[in-house]
Amino acid sequence: MSRLAAVLWIFSAALIAVVLFALKYEVQRLERELQLVTRQTVVDQQAVHVLKAEWSYLNQPARIADLAERHLRLQPLSTAQIVEIEAVPTRPVPGVKPQPPRKLANAERLP
């Protein structure tokens, strides 16, 4: 009986040693993976910081106004461009016959 107990103890010790050995290398692998993820997180945070700075620069009102003035050549509205809403044509819907705009009576007009 003592031989059986000794063999079981030796087998248990060997099994525990193998499990601890495998566990040690698994922990080391996970630590390396954590370091890689941490480094990548820092790189991504720096990239986000750069992108926020660039976004801030690109959205400066003075810069946008200058670009609009150079590229769009906008002009003030003339009174001929301002019309009542009824004068604006509606988009045609396929399969539906368009109706002419309804004229509002003076009592129905907004002030």
C-alpha positions in Angstrom: 0.0 0.0 0.0 2.8 2.4 0.8 4.3 1.7 -2.7 1.0 2.6 -4.3 0.8 5.8 -2.2 4.4 6.7 -3.2 3.7 6.1 -6.9 0.5 8.2 -6.6 2.4 11.0 -4.9 5.2 10.9 -7.5 2.7 10.9 -10.3 0.7 13.8 -8.7 3.9 15.8 -8.3 4.9 15.2 -11.9 1.5 16.1 -13.1 1.5 19.3 -11.0 5.0 20.2 -12.4 3.8 19.7 -16.0 0.7 21.8 -15.4 2.8 24.6 -13.7 5.3 24.5 -16.5 2.5 24.9 -19.1 0.8 27.6 -17.0 4.1 29.6 -16.7 4.5 29.7 -20.5 0.9 30.6 -21.0 1.3 33.5 -18.6 4.4 34.7 -20.3 2.6 34.6 -23.7 -0.3 36.6 -22.3 2.1 39.2 -20.8 3.8 39.6 -24.2 0.4 40.0 -25.8 -0.6 42.6 -23.2 2.6 44.6 -23.9 1.8 44.6 -27.6 -1.7 45.7 -27.0 -0.5 48.4 -24.6 2.0 49.7 -27.1 -0.6 49.8 -29.9 -3.0 51.6 -27.6 -0.3 54.3 -27.0 0.3 54.6 -30.7 -3.4 54.9 -31.4 -3.8 57.5 -28.7 -1.0 59.6 -30.2 -2.6 59.3 -33.7 -6.0 60.4 -32.3 -4.2 63.4 -30.7 -2.6 64.3 -34.0 -6.0 64.0 -35.8 -7.7 66.2 -33.2 -5.1 68.9 -33.7 -5.4 68.6 -37.5 -9.2 68.8 -37.2 -9.0 71.8 -35.0 -6.7 73.5 -37.5 -8.9 72.6 -40.5 -12.1 73.9 -38.8 -10.8 77.4 -37.9 -13.6 79.8 -38.9 -11.1 82.3 -40.4 -9.5 79.6 -42.5 -12.9 78.3 -43.7 -14.0 81.9 -44.6 -10.8 82.4 -46.6 -11.3 79.1 -48.5 -15.0 80.0 -49.2 -14.0 83.4 -50.5 -11.3 82.0 -52.7 -13.1 79.0 -54.1 -16.8 79.6 -53.9 -17.0 83.3 -55.0 -20.3 83.7 -53.1 -22.2 87.0 -53.5 -25.0 88.6 -51.4 -28.6 87.6 -52.2 -30.5 89.9 -54.5 -34.1 90.6 -54.0 -35.0 88.8 -57.2 -33.8 85.6 -55.6 -36.3 85.8 -52.7 -39.7 84.3 -53.5 -42.7 83.0 -51.7 -42.7 79.3 -50.9 -45.5 78.6 -53.3 -43.4 79.8 -56.2 -40.8 77.0 -55.5 -41.5 74.1 -57.8 -41.9 70.7 -56.1 -39.9 67.6 -57.2 -41.8 65.3 -59.5 -42.7 62.0 -58.0 -42.6 59.1 -60.5 -46.0 57.9 -61.3 -47.9 60.8 -59.8 -49.4 63.6 -61.8 -48.1 67.0 -60.5 -50.8 69.5 -59.3 -50.5 73.2 -59.9 -49.6 75.2 -56.8 -52.6 76.6 -54.9 -52.8 80.3 -54.5 -53.5 81.5 -51.0 -56.1 84.1 -50.2 -54.9 87.3 -48.4 -56.5 86.0 -45.2 -54.5 82.8 -45.3 -51.1 84.5 -45.8 -48.7 84.7 -42.9 -47.7 88.2 -41.7 
